[in-house]
Amino acid sequence: MVTMFDDSLLHTIGNLKIFLEGTLPITFQPLRREERSRWIRSTFVRFKYITLKRAEKQIVHRYVMKVADLSRAQVARHIAAYRSNVPICASYKRRSFPTTYTAGDVELLAATDNLHGRLNGAATIAIMGAEFARGDCRYERLKNISVSRLYDLRGERRYVEHALTIKKTKPTQVPIGERRKPDPNGKPGFLRVDTVHQGDFGRQKGVYHINHVDEVTQWEVILAVEQLTEACMEPALEEAFSLFPFGIGNFHSDNGSEFINDVVQQFLVRWRSKQTKGRPRHSNDNGLAETKNGAIIRKYMTYHHIPQPYASRINQFYREHLIPYLNFHRPCAFPEVTVLPDGKKQVRYKKYMTPYEKLKSLPNWQQHLRSGISPAMLEAQANAKTPNQAARDMQEAKKKLFDVILPRYRGIL
């Protein structure tokens, strides 16, 4: 704010000279820039600046410099504007593009994106054009919007306030694990790991299943956790590794944060296991675990919501019935890969064996067993039940489990 004063007592050049010597009282009042320019012009008009002599002009010049707190060059510009009869301080108007799309159009775009899950720009424009063609006049301006302008509107604050989906998650590079496909070279202990969520019921979360599958033998260990937190994941991995009869040399997963974190990394270091993770545009890197998710977990645990507190009961069912049944009594298909003369690989599934039988078929398989696990122990566990007995006991245990955790689904299991 520019500070000015009431100079109504100054009528003559002599009064200005006395004022400049500092002998007259002054009264200050605030003025804006435009008001200061008008005061300077009115001062020139009042003292008839153009008709004054050179000495008198110098007094007016010094007076304006002192009162308006301007430099000599700035006052000279005001004098030139006064001589040319043009305003020196025009009101500022910011240049802007004409407004084509209103705030209502932005809110309508957000509502359309919410209904369709935020499709790409071209698809959204096609939908808005179809709505206008069917009589919805609100889309009159939006039907001709360009794709680039549509994405501009999606970045505005009003759109963000009304949109349910704002933007895609930005990937974060985490220097944990190596992006490559593991090569077991016929040795057991190369795990493919994935998680399966048992669904939500309103705001109530369901349990999470952690599926561990050995690539060579298809030995499978499944455990349930209440949450995918570090406090739940580390004990579950500790138990899962102890349920495998052989040592774990490699741990392969997708890029989920439940596996790519410092806790899992330090756990694998203690077990002397390497950690690898899926590569971009290689969806088959973890295909074995994802196949088992549907063929095993979804088949036996269904798609229905299971509350988190039942994770311990599910783990008891896994340890006592499902895991022994899968590894000692349920046959799996193992591929035979043949390289054709043109270099292509032909995959055929002719061999069906249980994971335990596949383990025994490996050369020198005893050397892969963990300390404390003997071939006699595994053979005794495999011969304890026939395949039908193991399946029957597993189904009965499953029925008892679901009678407790899902009583409303009794008729469909």
C-alpha positions as CSV (number, residue, x, y, z in Angstrom):
1,M,0.0,0.0,0.0
2,V,1.4,3.4,-1.0
3,T,1.3,6.1,1.7
4,M,0.2,9.6,0.6
5,F,-0.9,12.7,2.3
6,D,-3.4,15.6,2.1
7,D,-1.7,18.4,0.1
8,S,-4.7,20.7,-0.2
9,L,-2.7,23.6,1.4
10,L,-0.1,23.6,-1.3
11,H,-1.3,25.9,-4.1
12,T,1.8,27.6,-5.4
13,I,5.3,26.8,-6.4
14,G,6.5,28.8,-3.3
15,N,4.5,26.6,-1.0
16,L,6.1,23.6,-2.7
17,K,9.6,25.1,-2.1
18,I,8.8,25.7,1.6
19,F,7.5,22.1,1.9
20,L,10.6,20.7,0.4
21,E,12.6,22.6,3.0
22,G,10.5,20.7,5.6
23,T,8.6,23.6,7.4
24,L,5.0,22.7,6.6
25,P,3.0,20.0,8.4
26,I,1.7,17.1,6.3
27,T,-1.1,14.5,6.9
28,F,-0.5,11.0,5.3
29,Q,-3.2,8.6,4.1
30,P,-2.8,5.3,2.2
31,L,-3.3,5.1,-1.6
32,R,-3.1,2.4,-4.1
33,R,-0.9,2.5,-7.2
34,E,-3.8,3.7,-9.4
35,E,-4.6,6.4,-6.9
36,R,-1.0,7.5,-6.8
37,S,-0.9,7.9,-10.6
38,R,-4.0,10.0,-10.5
39,W,-2.6,12.2,-7.8
40,I,0.6,12.7,-9.8
41,R,-1.5,13.7,-12.9
42,S,-3.7,16.0,-10.8
43,T,-0.5,17.7,-9.4
44,F,0.8,18.4,-12.9
45,V,-2.6,19.8,-13.9
46,R,-3.0,21.9,-10.7
47,F,0.4,23.6,-11.2
48,K,0.1,23.8,-15.0
49,Y,3.4,21.9,-15.3
50,I,3.8,22.4,-19.1
51,T,3.7,26.3,-18.7
52,L,6.2,26.4,-15.9
53,K,9.8,27.6,-16.2
54,R,12.6,25.2,-15.9
55,A,13.4,26.0,-12.2
56,E,9.8,25.7,-11.3
57,K,9.5,22.4,-13.1
58,Q,12.5,21.2,-11.1
59,I,10.6,22.1,-7.8
60,V,7.5,20.1,-8.9
61,H,9.7,17.3,-10.1
62,R,11.4,17.1,-6.7
63,Y,8.1,17.4,-4.9
64,V,6.6,14.5,-6.7
65,M,9.7,12.4,-6.1
66,K,9.7,13.1,-2.4
67,V,5.9,12.6,-1.8
68,A,5.3,9.6,-4.1
69,D,8.7,8.0,-3.2
70,L,9.6,7.6,-6.9
71,S,12.9,7.8,-8.7
72,R,13.8,10.5,-11.2
73,A,13.2,8.1,-14.1
74,Q,9.8,7.0,-12.8
75,V,8.7,10.6,-12.5
76,A,10.0,11.3,-16.0
77,R,7.7,8.6,-17.3
78,H,4.7,10.2,-15.6
79,I,5.6,13.5,-17.1
80,A,5.9,11.9,-20.6
81,A,2.5,10.3,-20.1
82,Y,1.0,13.6,-19.0
83,R,2.4,15.4,-22.0
84,S,0.9,12.7,-24.3
85,N,-2.4,12.6,-22.4
86,V,-2.2,8.8,-21.9
87,P,-2.7,6.9,-18.7
88,I,0.6,5.5,-17.3
89,C,-1.0,3.0,-15.0
90,A,-3.7,1.0,-16.7
91,S,-5.7,-1.6,-14.7
92,Y,-4.2,-5.1,-15.0
93,K,-6.3,-7.8,-16.7
94,R,-4.9,-11.3,-16.7
95,R,-5.0,-13.0,-20.0
96,S,-7.0,-16.2,-20.0
97,F,-8.5,-18.7,-22.4
98,P,-12.3,-18.5,-22.8
99,T,-14.2,-20.8,-20.5
100,T,-15.7,-23.6,-22.6
101,Y,-16.4,-26.3,-19.9
102,T,-18.2,-25.2,-16.7
103,A,-17.9,-26.5,-13.2
104,G,-21.1,-28.5,-13.8
105,D,-19.4,-30.2,-16.8
106,V,-16.5,-31.3,-14.7
107,E,-18.8,-32.7,-12.1
108,L,-20.8,-34.5,-14.8
109,L,-17.6,-36.0,-16.2
110,A,-16.7,-37.2,-12.7
111,A,-20.1,-38.8,-12.2
112,T,-19.8,-40.6,-15.6
113,D,-16.3,-41.9,-14.7
114,N,-17.6,-43.1,-11.3
115,L,-20.3,-45.1,-13.1
116,H,-18.0,-46.8,-15.6
117,G,-14.9,-47.2,-13.5
118,R,-12.9,-44.4,-15.3
119,L,-12.4,-45.8,-18.8
120,N,-9.9,-44.3,-21.2
121,G,-10.6,-40.9,-22.7
122,A,-11.9,-42.1,-26.1
123,A,-14.3,-44.6,-24.5
124,T,-15.6,-42.0,-22.1
125,I,-16.2,-39.5,-25.0
126,A,-18.1,-42.2,-26.9
127,I,-20.3,-42.8,-23.8
128,M,-21.0,-39.1,-23.4
129,G,-21.9,-38.8,-27.1
130,A,-24.3,-41.7,-26.8
131,E,-25.9,-40.0,-23.8
132,F,-26.4,-36.8,-25.7
133,A,-27.8,-38.7,-28.7
134,R,-30.4,-40.3,-26.4
135,G,-31.6,-36.9,-25.2
136,D,-29.4,-35.9,-22.3
137,C,-28.7,-32.3,-23.1
138,R,-26.2,-32.0,-20.2
139,Y,-23.6,-33.6,-22.4
140,E,-23.9,-31.0,-25.2
141,R,-20.4,-29.5,-24.6
142,L,-18.7,-32.7,-23.4
143,K,-19.7,-34.8,-26.4
144,N,-17.2,-32.9,-28.6
145,I,-14.4,-32.6,-26.1
146,S,-10.9,-33.8,-27.1
147,V,-9.1,-36.6,-25.4
148,S,-6.3,-34.3,-24.1
149,R,-8.8,-31.7,-22.8
150,L,-10.7,-34.5,-21.0
151,Y,-7.6,-35.5,-19.2
152,D,-7.0,-31.9,-18.3
153,L,-10.5,-31.8,-16.7
154,R,-9.7,-34.9,-14.8
155,G,-6.8,-33.2,-13.1
156,E,-8.8,-30.2,-11.8
157,R,-9.6,-29.9,-8.1
158,R,-13.4,-30.1,-8.6
159,Y,-13.1,-33.4,-10.5
160,V,-10.8,-34.8,-7.7
161,E,-13.4,-33.9,-5.1
162,H,-16.2,-35.8,-6.9
163,A,-14.3,-38.7,-8.4
164,L,-14.0,-42.1,-6.8
165,T,-11.0,-43.1,-8.8
166,I,-8.4,-40.4,-9.0
167,K,-5.4,-41.9,-10.7
168,K,-3.5,-45.1,-11.0
169,T,-1.1,-46.2,-8.4
170,K,2.5,-45.2,-9.2
171,P,4.9,-48.1,-8.9
172,T,7.8,-47.7,-6.5
173,Q,11.1,-49.3,-7.2
174,V,12.2,-51.3,-4.2
175,P,15.7,-52.8,-4.3
176,I,14.6,-56.1,-2.7
177,G,14.7,-59.3,-4.7
178,E,16.0,-60.0,-8.2
179,R,13.7,-59.7,-11.3
180,R,14.3,-63.0,-13.0
181,K,12.7,-66.4,-13.5
182,P,14.3,-69.1,-11.2
183,D,16.0,-72.0,-12.7
184,P,15.8,-75.0,-10.3
185,N,17.7,-77.3,-12.7
186,G,15.8,-80.3,-11.4
187,K,16.4,-79.6,-7.7
188,P,13.5,-79.2,-5.2
189,G,13.3,-76.2,-2.9
190,F,12.4,-73.5,-5.5
191,L,9.1,-72.1,-4.3
192,R,6.5,-70.1,-6.1
193,V,4.4,-68.1,-3.7
194,D,1.2,-66.2,-4.0
195,T,-1.6,-64.9,-1.8
196,V,-5.4,-65.5,-2.1
197,H,-7.9,-63.2,-0.4
198,Q,-11.1,-64.8,0.9
199,G,-13.2,-61.7,0.1
200,D,-14.8,-58.9,2.1
201,F,-18.2,-58.7,3.7
202,G,-19.0,-55.1,3.8
203,R,-16.2,-53.5,5.8
204,Q,-15.2,-56.8,7.4
205,K,-12.1,-58.3,5.8
206,G,-11.6,-62.0,5.1
207,V,-8.6,-64.2,5.7
208,Y,-5.7,-64.4,3.4
209,H,-4.2,-67.7,2.2
210,I,-0.5,-68.0,1.4
211,N,0.2,-70.6,-1.1
212,H,3.7,-72.1,-1.4
213,V,4.3,-74.5,-4.3
214,D,7.6,-76.1,-5.2
215,E,8.4,-75.8,-8.9
216,V,9.9,-79.3,-9.4
217,T,7.9,-81.6,-7.2
218,Q,4.7,-79.4,-6.8
219,W,4.9,-80.0,-3.1
220,E,2.4,-77.5,-1.7
221,V,2.0,-75.9,1.7
222,I,-0.9,-73.5,2.4
223,L,-1.4,-71.4,5.5
224,A,-3.9,-68.7,6.4
225,V,-3.2,-65.4,8.1
226,E,-5.6,-62.7,9.4
227,Q,-3.7,-59.8,7.7
228,L,-0.9,-59.3,5.3
229,T,1.2,-57.5,7.9
230,E,4.7,-58.2,8.9
231,A,3.6,-59.4,12.3
232,C,1.5,-62.1,10.6
233,M,3.6,-62.9,7.6
234,E,6.9,-63.8,9.3
235,P,5.4,-66.5,11.6
236,A,3.5,-68.0,8.7
237,L,6.5,-68.2,6.5
238,E,8.5,-69.7,9.4
239,E,5.9,-72.5,9.8
240,A,5.5,-73.0,6.0
241,F,9.3,-73.5,5.5
242,S,9.3,-76.0,8.4
243,L,6.5,-78.1,6.7
244,F,8.6,-78.7,3.6
245,P,10.7,-81.9,3.8
246,F,13.6,-80.3,1.8
247,G,15.6,-77.1,2.1
248,I,14.3,-73.9,0.5
249,G,16.8,-72.5,-1.9
250,N,14.7,-69.8,-3.7
251,F,11.6,-67.8,-2.9
252,H,9.8,-66.4,-5.9
253,S,6.8,-64.1,-5.7
254,D,5.1,-61.3,-7.4
255,N,5.8,-57.7,-6.5
256,G,3.3,-57.4,-3.7
257,S,4.4,-55.5,-0.6
258,E,3.5,-58.5,1.6
259,F,6.6,-60.2,0.2
260,I,8.8,-57.3,-1.0
261,N,9.8,-55.8,2.4
262,D,12.7,-55.9,4.8
263,V,11.1,-58.4,7.2
264,V,10.7,-61.1,4.5
265,Q,14.2,-60.3,3.2
266,Q,15.8,-60.7,6.5
267,F,13.8,-63.9,7.1
268,L,15.1,-65.4,3.8
269,V,18.6,-64.4,4.7
270,R,18.3,-66.5,8.0
271,W,17.1,-69.4,5.9
272,R,19.8,-68.9,3.3
273,S,17.3,-68.6,0.6
274,K,17.5,-66.3,-2.5
275,Q,14.6,-64.0,-3.3
276,T,13.4,-63.4,-6.8
277,K,10.3,-61.5,-8.1
278,G,8.2,-61.4,-11.3
279,R,9.4,-59.6,-14.4
280,P,7.4,-57.1,-16.3
281,R,5.4,-58.5,-19.2
282,H,6.1,-62.1,-18.1
283,S,2.8,-63.2,-16.6
284,N,3.8,-66.8,-16.6
285,D,6.7,-66.4,-14.1
286,N,4.4,-67.2,-11.2
287,G,1.9,-69.2,-13.2
288,L,2.3,-72.4,-11.2
289,A,1.2,-70.8,-7.9
290,E,-1.7,-69.0,-9.6
291,T,-2.9,-72.3,-11.1
292,K,-2.8,-73.9,-7.7
293,N,-4.8,-71.0,-6.3
294,G,-7.8,-71.9,-8.4
295,A,-7.3,-75.7,-8.5
296,I,-6.7,-76.1,-4.8
297,I,-7.6,-73.1,-2.6
298,R,-10.7,-72.0,-4.4
299,K,-11.9,-75.6,-4.9
300,Y,-11.6,-76.6,-1.3
301,M,-12.1,-73.2,0.5
302,T,-14.8,-71.8,-1.9
303,Y,-15.2,-68.1,-2.9
304,H,-17.3,-67.2,0.1
305,H,-16.2,-64.7,2.7
306,I,-14.5,-66.2,5.8
307,P,-13.9,-63.8,8.7
308,Q,-10.3,-63.2,9.8
309,P,-10.6,-64.7,13.3
310,Y,-11.0,-68.2,11.8
311,A,-7.4,-68.2,10.4
312,S,-6.1,-70.5,13.2
313,R,-8.9,-73.0,12.7
314,I,-8.2,-73.1,9.0
315,N,-4.5,-73.7,9.6
316,Q,-5.3,-76.6,11.8
317,F,-7.3,-78.1,9.0
318,Y,-4.5,-77.4,6.6
319,R,-1.8,-79.0,8.8
320,E,-3.7,-82.1,9.8
321,H,-5.6,-82.9,6.6
322,L,-5.3,-80.8,3.4
323,I,-1.4,-80.6,3.3
324,P,-0.9,-84.3,3.8
325,Y,-3.6,-85.2,1.3
326,L,-2.2,-82.9,-1.4
327,N,1.4,-84.0,-1.1
328,F,1.0,-87.8,-0.4
329,H,-2.3,-88.8,-2.0
330,R,-3.4,-86.3,-4.7
331,P,-1.7,-86.9,-8.1
332,C,-0.4,-83.9,-10.1
333,A,0.3,-83.6,-13.8
334,F,4.0,-83.1,-14.7
335,P,5.0,-81.8,-18.1
336,E,7.2,-83.5,-20.7
337,V,9.0,-80.9,-22.8
338,T,10.2,-81.9,-26.3
339,V,12.2,-79.5,-28.5
340,L,11.0,-79.8,-32.1
341,P,13.3,-79.5,-35.1
342,D,12.1,-75.9,-35.7
343,G,13.2,-74.9,-32.2
344,K,9.7,-74.8,-30.7
345,K,8.9,-76.6,-27.5
346,Q,6.1,-79.1,-27.3
347,V,4.7,-79.7,-23.8
348,R,2.7,-82.8,-23.0
349,Y,1.2,-83.9,-19.7
350,K,1.4,-87.7,-19.5
351,K,2.9,-88.4,-16.1
352,Y,0.7,-88.2,-13.0
353,M,2.4,-88.6,-9.7
354,T,1.9,-87.3,-6.2
355,P,4.5,-84.7,-5.0
356,Y,6.0,-87.3,-2.8
357,E,6.4,-89.8,-5.6
358,K,7.9,-87.0,-7.8
359,L,10.4,-86.3,-5.0
360,K,11.4,-89.9,-4.8
361,S,11.9,-90.0,-8.6
362,L,14.7,-87.4,-8.4
363,P,18.3,-88.7,-8.5
364,N,19.8,-88.8,-5.0
365,W,16.7,-87.3,-3.6
366,Q,17.7,-88.1,0.0
367,Q,20.4,-85.5,-0.1
368,H,17.9,-82.7,-0.5
369,L,16.0,-83.6,2.8
370,R,16.3,-81.2,5.7
371,S,18.0,-82.1,8.9
372,G,15.6,-84.2,11.0
373,I,13.6,-85.5,8.1
374,S,14.3,-89.1,7.0
375,P,13.0,-91.2,4.1
376,A,11.4,-93.6,6.6
377,M,9.4,-90.8,8.1
378,L,8.0,-89.7,4.8
379,E,7.3,-93.3,3.7
380,A,5.4,-93.9,7.0
381,Q,3.3,-90.8,6.5
382,A,2.5,-91.8,2.9
383,N,1.4,-95.3,3.9
384,A,-0.6,-94.3,6.9
385,K,-3.7,-93.9,4.8
386,T,-4.9,-94.9,1.3
387,P,-5.8,-92.1,-1.1
388,N,-9.5,-92.7,-0.6
389,Q,-9.2,-92.7,3.2
390,A,-7.1,-89.5,3.2
391,A,-9.7,-87.8,0.9
392,R,-12.6,-89.0,3.0
393,D,-11.0,-87.7,6.2
394,M,-10.2,-84.5,4.6
395,Q,-13.7,-83.9,3.4
396,E,-15.2,-84.7,6.8
397,A,-12.8,-82.3,8.5
398,K,-13.7,-79.7,5.9
399,K,-17.4,-80.2,6.6
400,K,-16.8,-79.7,10.3
401,L,-14.7,-76.6,9.7
402,F,-17.4,-75.0,7.4
403,D,-20.1,-75.9,9.9
404,V,-18.4,-73.6,12.3
405,I,-17.1,-70.8,10.1
406,L,-19.9,-70.8,7.4
407,P,-23.0,-72.2,8.9
408,R,-25.3,-70.4,6.4
409,Y,-23.6,-72.2,3.5
410,R,-24.2,-75.8,4.7
411,G,-26.5,-76.7,1.8
412,I,-23.9,-75.9,-0.9
413,L,-20.8,-77.6,0.4
